[in-house]
Amino acid sequence: MFDTIAPRYEVVNTLMTFGLDRGWRRRTVAGLALAPGSRVLDLACGTGDLVRRLEHEQYVAVGVDVSAGMLAAARVDRSPLLQGDGLRLPFKDAALDGCVSGFALRNFTDLAGTLGEIARVLRPGGRASYLDVDEPTALLLRAANRLWCSTAVPAIGALLSDAAAYRYLPRSYAYLPPRASLLALVAAAGFEDVTHVPLSGGITQLVTATRAGLGLRRPLRSRQQADPA
Ligand SMILES: C[S@@+](CC[C@H](N)C(=O)[O-])C[C@H]1O[C@@H](n2cnc3c(N)ncnc32)[C@H](O)[C@@H]1O
């Protein structure tokens, strides 16, 4: 599916989020709060949107994605992009300082296993920052968001890309565990300091966490809790 939608993936993203995804991605990378030069994986990097943001923030980035089509459509400045599965990352234990992943958690068929694999490749004190869709708690916004995702998103997708793929989007919400279970899964994978920040009224969510374990922690740049988006 991702091979098929790769050529128009970013333009459809921009249209269906009214460009809000740019701010969400900035927040995702800021959620790492690591020193410049830190080695950061973008897991399920797709066409490289978050990798470009990592490059902009002076991180040493590497992208991994299972879809050859998404990687072929990717535009990044200098970072290597590798084809691979989140369950078998091509890195040694504790090789990396951070990991970001955008709109991918609900696509991992084994979410617990993938979170565990991310924990394996992060050093103790390393940071993870996960961005994904969410359901607003405010009833009106929740209803509007559901309507938008079930009608406008498939229509935009059908017009510019692939109708079936964009009909999958609202259905894919069901694969994301509820908030408490998601945070528990992240903690169980070997993370502490797990935080959840709703973005744009809760239509998306940012989950950040620190790899647990002994070892020297590098200083965090800042900690974000508020939602200015
Ligand atoms: C919705 S796209 C997100 C792309 C990008 N992260 C972004 O923020 O725009 C989901 C991506 O997850 C990738 N993916 C799904 N399962 C994967 C897996 N097991 N390992 C690596 N990538 C995977 C897909 O190929 C696709 O590129």
The ligand as an SDF file (V2000), in Angstrom:
LIG
                    3D

 27 29  0  0  0  0  0  0  0  0999 V2000
    1.9490    6.5250    7.4710 C   0  0  0  0  0  0  0  0  0  0  0  0
    3.5580    6.1940    6.9080 S   0  0  0  0  0  0  0  0  0  0  0  0
    4.5380    7.3170    7.8540 C   0  0  0  0  0  0  0  0  0  0  0  0
    5.7560    7.8050    7.1320 C   0  0  0  0  0  0  0  0  0  0  0  0
    6.5840    8.8600    7.8750 C   0  0  0  0  0  0  0  0  0  0  0  0
    7.0620    8.3560    9.1290 N   0  0  0  0  0  0  0  0  0  0  0  0
    5.8200   10.1350    8.1100 C   0  0  0  0  0  0  0  0  0  0  0  0
    5.8320   10.6310    9.2260 O   0  0  0  0  0  0  0  0  0  0  0  0
    5.2300   10.6610    7.1690 O   0  0  0  0  0  0  0  0  0  0  0  0
    3.8990    4.6570    7.7120 C   0  0  0  0  0  0  0  0  0  0  0  0
    5.2170    4.0490    7.2830 C   0  0  0  0  0  0  0  0  0  0  0  0
    5.4700    2.8920    8.0910 O   0  0  0  0  0  0  0  0  0  0  0  0
    6.2200    1.9860    7.2950 C   0  0  0  0  0  0  0  0  0  0  0  0
    6.2040    0.6750    7.9580 N   0  0  0  0  0  0  0  0  0  0  0  0
    5.1220   -0.0840    8.2320 C   0  0  0  0  0  0  0  0  0  0  0  0
    5.4930   -1.2050    8.8710 N   0  0  0  0  0  0  0  0  0  0  0  0
    6.8470   -1.1380    9.0100 C   0  0  0  0  0  0  0  0  0  0  0  0
    7.8120   -2.0050    9.5860 C   0  0  0  0  0  0  0  0  0  0  0  0
    7.4610   -3.1620   10.1550 N   0  0  0  0  0  0  0  0  0  0  0  0
    9.1120   -1.6340    9.5750 N   0  0  0  0  0  0  0  0  0  0  0  0
    9.4860   -0.4600    8.9890 C   0  0  0  0  0  0  0  0  0  0  0  0
    8.6020    0.4010    8.4210 N   0  0  0  0  0  0  0  0  0  0  0  0
    7.3070    0.0690    8.4320 C   0  0  0  0  0  0  0  0  0  0  0  0
    5.5010    2.0560    5.9620 C   0  0  0  0  0  0  0  0  0  0  0  0
    6.2510    1.5380    4.9020 O   0  0  0  0  0  0  0  0  0  0  0  0
    5.2560    3.5700    5.8410 C   0  0  0  0  0  0  0  0  0  0  0  0
    6.3060    4.2070    5.1370 O   0  0  0  0  0  0  0  0  0  0  0  0
  1  2  1  0
  2  3  1  0
  2 10  1  0
  3  4  1  0
  4  5  1  0
  5  6  1  0
  5  7  1  0
  7  8  2  0
  7  9  1  0
 10 11  1  0
 11 12  1  0
 11 26  1  0
 12 13  1  0
 13 14  1  0
 13 24  1  0
 14 15  1  0
 14 23  1  0
 15 16  2  0
 16 17  1  0
 17 18  1  0
 17 23  2  0
 18 19  1  0
 18 20  2  0
 20 21  1  0
 21 22  2  0
 22 23  1  0
 24 25  1  0
 24 26  1  0
 26 27  1  0
M  CHG  2   2   1   9  -1
M  END
$$$$
